[in-house]
Amino acid sequence: MTVVIGFEGSANKLGIGIVKDGKVLSNPRVTFITPPGEGFLPRDTAKHHQAHVLDVLEKALLEANMKPSDIDVVCYTKGPGMGAPLVSVAVVARTVAQLWNKPIIGVNHCIGHIEMGRAITGAENPTVLYVSGGNTQVIAYSQKRYRIFGETVDIAVGNCLDRFARVLKLSNDPSPGYNIEQMAKRGKILIPLPYVVKGMDVSFSGLLSYIEDRAESLLGSGKYTKEDLCFSLQETVFAMLVETTERAMAHCGSKEVLIVGGVGCNVRLQDMMEKMAKERGATLFATDERFCIDNGAMIAQAGLEMYLSGQRTKWEETTCTQRFRTDEVEVTWRD
């Protein structure tokens, strides 16, 4: 029986989760929320995490009914992510590992999402669409690596949605992407927008500039509502993601598709992906906001897999890296 604690703080969510042999015992999380029209800066986000991390740690142990002596291994997000928030949480994980005299493992954030998704849904060997505020990748497992088949060439899909929410001055509570999703449900008119797929890769920055530049005049014309703009943006970017994911599935002969990352909670994206999967005789796997959005349990779950397959992080390597590629990690726990 192996008990793992995972620390996550790569962006504006701070989460600490405890997992015992693949079962989530606790997974508390707090979010740094800024005023409408504003993003979150690394320094302010780090200060938020520093202010709340000990409370969240105490809550994680209480909910799991665990003492430090019950924990077998400490895991933390090594990257990718925002530098200051990553480091602020890694310092706590390192301190705890020393105080409790436990081994420590640095986990790739994306692989945390994938392993949590596989554990929760039971997907065996899916093609993975990883969509979040900072990352957009189409991934498939092959020969001890999670291979990136396609990705964004500029900004991530979540960042695209968040930045448009700022243009419309939508609330950041609970998240700008969630509020765009709710408005899009009431949209009636599909406005043609640039659709940019380059082979297996996607591009969102030109599309975002296009709709940002025209938002005022479109709304001022009286023909279109904010809801129409949200609907049009969402439909276009999700169509691009479904297209590239389908191409990867065809290449791999895959019968499973798994959506992970914060944008993966979006019900419209899940619906579009499920329709594509059904047409291919494949199955869609997705999770809800408890496990899609950044959380500590996903870091614990990936760390558990790494630990059981013999991986440990040397003390001098317990650093953080903002650019930590998904395919850099040797996947020692899969055949």
N, C-alpha and C positions, 0 to 999 in steps of 0.2 A: 504494500500500500504506500504509494508515493504522494506526498502533499507538496504542492508548488504554489508560491505566491508570485504574482506578476504585477509589475509597475509599468503603467503607460501614461505618457504625458508629452507626446510628440507634437501636439497642436493645442487647441483650446479645451480639449477634454482631459481631465485628470482622473484616472481610474486605477483601482487596485483590486485584483481578483484572486481568489484562492480556489484551486482545482485539486481534487483528489481522484487519481486514476481516471481522468476524463470527465468527472462529475463536478459541475460548478457549485461550490459551497457558498460563495459570496462574490459580489461583483459591484460594489458601490462606485459611483462616478459623480463628479461635479463638473460643470461647464462654465467657462469664462465667457460671459455674454456682454457684448459692447452695445452702445446706443445705435438706433437705426441709422443706416448710411455710413457706418464705420466698420472697418475690419478689425482684426486683433493683431497687435504688434508683439514681436517676440519678447521684448523686455517686460511689458505689462502682463503677458501670458505667464511668463516665468514667475513673476511676483505673485500672481494668483495661485499657481501651483505650490509655491513655497508656503503661502499662507494656509493652504487647506490640506496639504499632503499628510500631516500627522493625524488629523481628524479622520481622514478617509482610511488611513492605515488601521486606526483603532476600530473603526466601523467594520472593516473587512474581517478583522480577527474576531470581533464580537459576533457578527452574523454567521461566521463559519464555525463558531464555538471552538476556536483554536487558540493555543498559546504558542509563543515563539518556538518553544521546544518541540512542538508538533510538526513544524515546517521542515521539509527535507532540503529544499533548494529555493534560492531567490533568483527571479528573472526580471529583466528590465528591457525597455525598448532602446536598442542601440542606434536605431535609425531606420529609414529616413524620417526627416521631420525638421522642425524649426530648432535651431541650435540651442538657444537659451532655455526653452521649456524642456527639451530633451535632457540637457545637463542638470537642470534643477531637480529632476526626478531621479536621474541616475545616481546623483550624489546620495540621495536618501537610500536607494537600493544598495549601494556599496556600503554605506554606514551600517545598515541593518544586517547585511551579510557578515560584516566583521563583528558586530555586537553579538549576533546569534551564533557565530562560528559556523556558517553554512556555505556551501559552494554557490557560485554565482554564474549566471548564463546571460549573455547579451543576445537579444532576439531581434530578428528583422521584422519590422512592423507589418509589412505586407504578408510575410509568411505566418505571422500571428493571425491575420484575418483569414487566410486560406485554411489553416489547421482548425481554427474555431468553426468555420463554415462546414468543413468536412465532419468534425466531431458532432456538431449539433444536428446536421441534416442527414448524416449517414451516406453522403455522396462518396463513391469509391474512387473514381479517377476522372473527375470532371474537367472540362475546359472551364477556366475561371475568368470572369470579368471582374476586375478589381477597380472600383470607382469610388473616389473620395474627393475631399477638398484639395488634396495635394498630389493625388496619383490617379492615372487612368492607364490600365494595362490589360491586355488579353494574354492569358497565361495557360500553358499546358505542361504537365510533368513529363520529363523524359530523361533517362540515364542520370539519376541522382541530382537533377536540377529542376527548378521551376523555370521553364523557358518562356521568355517574353516573345510572343508572336507579333504583337502590335501594341502601340502605345500612342499617347498624345505627343505631338512634336513641339507643343508650346505649353499651354496651361491645362490644368486638369479640369474635368467636367464639373466637379463640385465647385471649383474656383470660378468657373464661368457662370454658374447659376448664382453663386454668392455675390459676385460682383454686379450682376444684373439686379439682384435684390436691393443692393445699395443704391442703384440708379433710381429705383422705384420707392426708395426709403421704407422698405419693408422691415418689420421687426426681426431682430436676431434671436428672438426667443420663440420656440426652443432652438431653431436654427433657420437661417435664411432660406436654405434649400427646401425645408419642410413648408415654409410659408409660400414659396413659389409653387410647390406641388398643390397646395390647397386652392390657390388662385387659378391655377391651370385647369382644375376640375370644372371651373365655371366659364372657361374660355369657349367661344363659339366659332371664331373665325381664324382659319389657319393662314398666317401671313407668310408668303414665300421668303425663305432666308437662305444665305449661302450654305451649301452642303459640302463639306470638305473631307473626303476620304482619299488618302494617298496610299494605295496598295493596302497594307494591313494597318497603317497608321491613320490617326485622325488629327484634325486641327480645329481648335475652338476660338483662337484669339481674333481672327478676322471676322468670324460670325458674331462674336461679342461686340467688336467695334462697330460693325454694321448696325446691329439693333440698338446699341447705346446712342449712336449718332442720330438715329431716326426716331427714337422713343418719343421725344417731345413733340415732333411734328405729327407722328402717327396718332398720339393721344389727343393732340390739339385739333386734328381733323374732325373729331366727333364720330368717326366711323369705327374706331377701335377702342377697346378698353384695356386697362392694365391686365385684366384676366386673359384677353386675347393674346397679348404679348408674351405672357408667361406660358400659355398653352403652346404657342408657336415655337418658342425657344426650346421648351421641353421636348416636344414632338421631334424637332429636327435633330437635336443632339442625341436623343435616345435612338433614333433611326440609324444614325451613324454607328453607334455602339453595337446595335444588334447586327448590322451588316458585317462588321469586322469580326464579331464573335462567331457568326455563322460560318464565315470563311475559315476560321481556325478550326471549328468543329468538323468541317468537311475535310480539311487537310489531315486531321488526326483520326478521322473515323469515329468521333466521339458521340456517345449516346447520353451524356450528362453535361449540363451546364450549371455552374454555381456562380451566383452574384454575391460579392463581398464588398465591404467598405461602406462608408456612411451613406452614399447615394443609393446603395443597394436596397435601402429601406423603401425607396420610392415605389409605390404600388403600380404606377403607370409603366415604369421601366420593367417591373416584374411581369406585368400583363403582356407587354410587347415581346419580351423574351420568351414567355411561355408559349405564345402563339407560334413563334418561329420554331421553338423546340418541338412542339406537337407536329408541325408540318414535316419535320425531319425524323419523326418517330423517337424523339429524345425526351428526357425529363429535365425540368427546371428545379433547381434547389436554391432556396433563399431563406434568410432569417429575418427576424424583426429587429426593431431598434435596440433591443437589449444587447444583441451580439453583432449587429452590423456596424453600429457607431463605435468608435474607438473605446476600448474597455480593457481593464486589467486582466480579466479571465482569458482573453485571447492570447496575451503574452505568456500567461501561465501555461496554457494548453500547448502552445508551440514549444515552450521551454521544457515541458514534461516530455514531449516526443524527443527533443534533443538530448535531454538528460538520460532517458532510458536507452537511447542508442549510443551512449558513451561520450557525448559531447560535454565539455566544460570550457569556460572562458578563463584564460590565464588572467591573474590579477592585473598585470600591466597592460592587458588588452581590454579592460573594462571601461573603454572610452565610448564616445558617441560620434557618429558621423552623419551629417545631414544628407549626404548622397550615398545611400546604401542600397545597391541594386538587388532586386529580387533574385536574379540568377547568379549572384555571387556566393550564395549559401549552398554548401554541399548538403543534400537531403539524405542523411544517413539512416533515417527511420522508415523509408519506403523502399519497396522492391524495385 
